[in-house]
Amino acid sequence: MSIAIVGLLVVFVGLAVLHAVVYFVQDRLIFLPQPLDDAMRAAVHRAVPDAQEIELRTADRNTLHGWYLPNGAPPRNAPALVYFGGNAEEVSRLALEAGELRGVSLILMNYRGYGRSTGRPSEQALFADALTIYDHVAKMPGVDARRIIVMGRSLGSGVATYLASRRRVSAVVLVTPYDSMAAVGHTHYPFLLVGPLLKHPFDSVHRAPGIDSPMLAIIAGADTIIPPSHGQALVKAWRGPASSAFFPAAGHNDIRLQPAYWPAIRDFIRIMGTPLAA
């Protein structure tokens, strides 16, 4: 056997082993559950005295834990925003920034395995849970089911996009969104057959052409985790009115620190006809 053939066999075996490793560790790459500790729990109650902890039971007997914040919204026919976090995000932190969207009630629910929610995360589970959360919110006393906004950051942009494809939402806000996990994976690992390996494809770009709800994409120009081209591809594929706010100097994890971050979201929500408190 020639040296060239041996070399090719070594490369082939090496790639096969690498593909197998990626397949079996992908859950730990995609989902990074974070706990809700007592200090953060107490901080939310101190900062937002009317914050209410809520629990929802899933069809497979898991429990989703999170927060309902009235947030200065009217007691009747109130707009509501449902938030889906990033892959390493415990969503309670957003409660400390609730004042940025005062006038809209907030529903912040942790994914399975995150915070005090039980179970293990997966694409299928997160999608099913998103429907459960929406259906609960739409029936909450005082919430105007015609004015439910969904917001997703990073991983959560795929959950929010799925929800918008299955339920009526008045607007969609996506922060550092992607077109699909396969596309992002191929950007980082061009030598791997990422698509066939994925158990959790989060294929937003193929759902986007079926969504009529207005969408705002918040895109970080210096994002090395989800490069801007992936969010831009999703904007281009969206059937309903789609716009983007581009922050050239922002990275994936610090975009919310940009001075124009919250104003861009507030302006979009107002344009969609939802009043915010001064």
N, C-alpha and C positions, 0 to 999 in steps of 0.2 A: 504493500500500500504506500502510495507516494506521500511525501510530506505535505503537499498541497491538500490532498484528500483528508489526511489526518487533521490538518488545520481546520478545514471546513466542518468536519465532524465535531471538533471541539467547540467551534462557534455555535453550531446547531444545538448541541447538548446544553451549552451555556445559556443560550436564549430560551430553550425549553424550560430549563430550571428557573430562570428569571421570571418567565411568564407564570409558572406555577406558584412561585413565591408571591408575586403581585396579586394573583387571584385570591390566595388564601389570607393575605394581610390587608386587602382593600378596605374591609370594614373599619380597621384601625386607622386607615389613612383618611377616610371620608368622615367618620363620626368620632368626635373627641368629647365625650360627655363630661360636663362640669357639674359639680355639686352646688346646692344652695346651702350655704352655711348659716349658722344662727346670727352671725354678725350682719350679713347682708339682709337677712330677713328682718332683723330689728331696724336696720337703717331705712328700709322701705317704709315700715310702719311709722317711723319718726318723721321722715320727710314727706310722706303722703298719708296723713291721718285717716283719710277715708278709703284707703286702699283695702280691698277685700281679697283674701286668698280664696281661690276656687278650685274644686276638683271635679273632673269629668271622668266617668266610667266608660271604657271602650268596649266594643263588642266582644273582644277576647279577654275581658276581665282585668285589664290593666287600668291604672289610674294616671290621669294627666293632671299635673298640678301647675297652677299659675296665678295670675293676678287679674282682677277687674278694677280699673280705676275710673270712677265717674268723671274726674278731671275737668270739672266745671261745665260739663255738658248739660243741656236742659233736661229736666226730669221726664219729659215726654218727647217722643219722636227724635231722639238723640242720634247723631251720627256716631259710628263706632269704627275703630281701627283695630284689626287683628294682625298681630305681628309674629313673624316667623324668623328666628335668629340664625346666626352662622353656625358652622360645624363645631366650634369650640366656645359657644356662647351660652351662658346661663342668663336668661332674659330679664331677670329681676333688675339688672343695672338700668335698663331703659326706663323703669319706673321713676328713677331719680331725675330723668330728663322729661318727665311728663308735661311740665310747664311749657315746653316748646310747642306742644300741640293742644294747648288748653282750649276747651270747647268741644273736643272730640273725646269720647270715652275710649279707653284703651283696654284691650284684652291681650295679655302677654302669657302665653302658655309654653312651658318647656316640653321639648321632645321627650319621647320615651328614653329613660336612662339618664336624662339631664335633670338637674335640680332635684325636686322630690317626686318626679314622675317615675313610674315603674316600667319595666319591660326593656326591650332592646330595640334600638333604632334600625330602620331599614327604609328603603324608598317606599315599598308597599305600605308599611305601617305608618309612615309619616303622611302619606297621601290619604289613607283612610282616616287618620286622626284629624287631618285638616278639615275633612267633611264633617266629622263629628263636632269639631269646635265651631265651625260656621253655623251648623244647624242649631246648636245651642244658643249662639249669639243672636241669631235671627229671631229667636223666640223669647229673648230676654225682655222683661217688662221695661218699657221706655225706649228701647232701641228701635230706630227706624230701619227696617230690613231693606229698604230701598237705598240706604246710604251707608252701606258697609264697605269700608276701604280695606284692602289687604296690602301689607307691607312685608317684604322679605329681604333679608340681607344675606349675600353670598349663598351658602347652601340653601337658605330659606327662600331665595328668589325662585328656585325650582319648585318649592312647595307652594308658594304664592301663585306662581304661574299655573300650576296644576289646578289649584282651587278655582282660579278665575276661569279655567276651561270647563269647570263642572258646576259652578254656582254663579248666580247673578251678583256681581260686585260693582260698585259705583266707580271705583278707581283702583289702580294698582301702582304701588311704589316699589321699585326694585333697586336695591343698593348693591353695587359691585356684582351685577348679575352675569350669568354665563348663558351660552347657547345650549350646550350639553356637556355632561361630564366627559363624554368620549372626545369631544373637540378639545376641551381643556387638557385632558390627559395626553392627547396626541401632541399638543404644543410642548408639554414638558418631557414626554417620553416618545419622541418620534420613531424610535427603533422598536417599539412594542406594538403589538396588535391590541390596542386598548379596547376598542369597541367590543370584540367578542369576549373579552375578559370581564367586562363590567356586570356586576349583579345589581347595581343601582345607577342606571343611566341618566336619570333626571334630564330627559330630553325635551327641554323647554322649547327649543326652536321649531320642533314639529307640532307643538301645541299652539304656538303663537298665532298662526294663520287662522285659527278658529276662535280667537278671542276679540270681542268688540269693545271691551271696557278700555277707557283711556289709561295710558301707562306713562309713568315717568321713570326713566333709568338714571340713576346716579352713578357716574362712571369715573373711576380713578385713573388718571393718565399715567401714573408711575406704578401701577399695580403689577407686581411680578407674579402674583398667585393666580389671578384671573386677568390676563392682559386685556386692555380696552377693546380689542377687536372682537372679543367674544360677546361683550355687552352690546356693542354696536350691531353685531349680526342679529341679535335678538330684537333690537329696536326695528331693524329693517324688515324682519319677518312678521312683526306684530300687525294684525289686521286693523284693529281700532286705532284711534289717534295715539301716536307714540312720540314722545319727546325725550330729550336727554339733557342732563346737567353735567358738564364735563369739567373736572378739576385736574388740570395738568400736573400739578405738583403733589397730588395726594397719592398715598399708597393704599393698599388693601385694608389695612387695619387702622389707619389714622384718618380716614376720609371724614369721619364724623366730627373731627376737630377743625375742619375747614370753616371759616366764619360764615360762608354762604351756604353751608350744608342744610341747616334747618330752615332758613328763609326760602330756599328752593323748594323744599317739601311743602312748606306752608303756602307758598304762592300757588303751587300746583293744586293743592286741596281747595283753596279758595276759588280758583278758576273752575274747578269741578262743581262749584255751587255750594260748598260746605263752609258755613261761617265759622270763624275761630274767634275765641275771646281775645280781647286786647291785652 
